[in-house]
Amino acid sequence: QVQLVESGGGLVQAGGSLRLSCAASGIPFSSTGMGWYRQAPGTQRDLVAFISVGGFTLFHDSVRDRFTIFRDHTQKTVSLRMNSLKPEDTAIYYCNAVYIVWGQGTQVTVSS
């Protein structure tokens, strides 16, 4: 079954940290770029971070110095480490396997 399953969302105070994980199954993980997107109510879904097969990374300007993305080819997981969280980071975060499948999303809420 082709799917991505996210975990790790939750409620955190401003300045805190969270780690999101995405477990992939049924996809050619070792040859697929992976990304994390987020969508707040009333807004479009935006790319937060991307990691290529070889480990090249891209970040949205608003998270560049606070978030880290990494992947484990053995476990077929991609994770997003989020530090110094701000209320404006509040959104549903989605894992994406480029051109293949989306995860169901996980809620991140940052209180001020």
N, C-alpha and C positions, 0 to 999 in steps of 0.2 A: 504494500500500500504506500502510495506516494503521500508523504505528509511531513509537516514541521510542527513540533510541539514546543511552545514557549513555556517558560517558568521563571519565577523570581520577582515578579512584580509585587507591588504593595504600597503601603503608606509609609512615608518617611518625612522627617522634618527637613527644612531647608538647611543645606550644608552637609547633609548626610550622604550615604552611599547605598547603592543597590547593584546587584549583579543579575543580569538577565541571561538565561541560557535557552538555546534552541537546539533540540535534538531532531536530526533528519533521518528519515527512512525512505527507502524506495527510490532514491535519486542517486545520480553519479556524483556523490559529494566531492570526491577528490578532483573533479574537473568542473566544478560549478562555483561561480562567484556567489557570495552570500552577503546579504545586507540586513540592516535594521532600519525600519521606518517608524514614524510616529504620526499620530493624528489626534489632534485635540478637537473638541466639539466645535462644529461650524467652520472647520478649516480643512485644507487639503492634506493628503498624506504626503509627508516629506521624508526624504532620505536623511537619516541621522549618521549612519556609518556604513562603510562597505569594505569588504576584504576579498581580495582576489585569491585564486588558487595558490599563487606563489607568496601570498602574504602582503601584497601591496594594499595600503589602506587609504581611505578617503573619509573625511568628516565634514559635517555641516559646520559652518563657521561658528555657530553658537555653542558648539560642544567640543570644539577641537582640543582645547587644553584640559578638558575635564573627563572625557569619555575615552575608553580604549576598547577596541574590538580585537578578538583573537579567535582562532579556530583550531580544533583538534581533529586531524584527519583520521586518527585511530578510533576515536569515540563518535565521530561524525556529529560534532557539535560546534556551534558558533556562539560566542558569549559577548556580552556588552557590559563592561564595567563602567559604572556611572558614579563619579565623585562630585563633590561640591554641588549637589543638586539644588535647583532653584524652582520656585513655584511655576515658572513658565515651562519647565520640563514636564509638567503634568500632561499626560496623554495616554492613549492606548499605543503600545509598542508592538510592531509586527515584524516577525522574521520573514525574510524572503530568499528563496533560491532563484537566482536570476533566470527568467524566462520559463520557470517550471511551476512553482507553487508558493503560496503564502501560508503562514501560520494563522492561528485563530486570534491572536492578539493577547496581550497581557496588560492590565491597567497599572500605570505608575502614577501615584498621587504624591505631590510634594507640598506639604503644609508650610505656611509662613510663620 
